[in-house]
Each structure stands twice: as structure tokens, then as C-alpha cells.
Amino acid sequence: MKHEKQCKAIIRKILRAARWDTTIAVYVDDGEGFDQNNGNEQTEKSIIDTVFNVDESYIKFVDLTTSKTKGVIMVVLDYDTTPEEIICDYTSNRFTEFLISKAGL
């Protein structure tokens, strides 16, 4: 991927902004369903690796206190995708828009 390092930095910023709230768990869907890792959330590295191993993935943010989804971000990667273009869609709410803003998008 042409801009892989910069694109990974965008995802990393989003994950770190989400994890600032310790009640948020982060999961990724690589096309085979959300990998809940036997109930344990995935590490930052495993999430980034999963996102970059497929062309299209979804990152889901779950509130651990209520088990409700706080937001979902869709990531689409092509060879020449710029960092500003990797986030194709996301849940339109205050939480997810905060994460997107922390990534500088």
C-alpha cells in the first residue's frame, strides 16, 4: 500500500482516542464477523493488522457498561488510498465524530 504508514497512524489515533474512555471495547470485522476474541477485546496491534489484511473492514466501539454499540467506522483500503480517504463511512453521532476529529479528518 502506497501510504500505509500514514494510514496506520490514522487508525492508531482513532483507537487511542477511543481507549481514553476505559469503558469502551474495540472490535474489528474483517468480513467474517466481529471477532470478539472469546469475549476479550483485541489489542491495538491486532486491530491494525486485521484492518490492513483486508480491503474493507469495520471497527466497532462497544460500551462495556451497557454492551451497546457506541459507533462503527468503515475502513476501505486500496493501493493508492490517501490517509484522508480510508474512512469511508461511520456512525453519525457525537462519540464517533469525536474519534474522527482526533484523527485529524
N, C-alpha and C positions, 0 to 999 in steps of 0.2 A: 504494500500500500504506500502510495506516494507521501502522504502526510501523517503516517502512523503515529509518530511520537507526539505531535501536536494534538491529534485526535484522542489519544490515550490520556493526555493531560486534561482535556475537556471532561472526559468520563470520570477521571480521578477527582476533579474539583467538585463535580456533582455528588459523587459518593461521599466525599469528606464533608460536604455541606449537610447532607442527609444524616450522617452519623454524628453530627454535632448534637442532635437530639437522640439520647440513648434509648428512647422508647421506639425507635424506628429500626426495622429489619429490612435488608435489601436482598432481593432475589432476582434472578435473570432467567428469561425464557429464550432459549436458543432455537426454537422451532419444535421442540419436543415437550413443551410444557414447562411451567415454572419449577425449576429444580430447588426443592426445599431442603435438600441435603439432609434428609431424615429429621427434619424439624429444626436443624441448625442453620443459621444464616451463613452465606458464603463470605469468604474473605475478599478484600478489595482486589487482590491479585487474581483470584479465581473468577471474579465477576468480569474484570477487564479481559482476561484470557478468553472467557466464554464469548463475550461480545465480539472480540476480534477474530474468533474462529469461524464465524458465520457472517453472511451478508446482511441479515436482518435479525434483530433481537429486541426484546422488551425488557426494561428494567422496572421492577415493581417495588414500591416502598410501602411497607405494612406497619401499622401502629400495633406494637406488641401488647398494649394495654387493652385494646378493643378487638384486635385481629381484623381490623378493617383496612382496606387498601387506601392509602393517602394519595397515591398517584402512580401513573405509569408513563414511562418515557420510551418512545420507539427510536431505535438507532439503526440506520441503514448505511452500510459501507460499500463503496465502490473503490476501484483502484485510485482514481483521481479526486475523490471526495475531499473537499476542504474541511477544516475543523468546524467552520460555521454551518456546514450543511449536514453534519452527521445526525443531528437531532431532527427527525422528520415530523414527529408528532408527539404530543404529550397531553396529559390530563390538564384541562384549563381550570386550575384552582390556585389559591394563594400559596400553598405548600410547593407545588411543582414549579410554579413561576419563580418562586424564591430560589429553588435549586438551579433553574436555567440562568437566572441573573447572576448567581455566584460563579457560574462557569464563564461569564462574560459574553453570553449570547443574547 
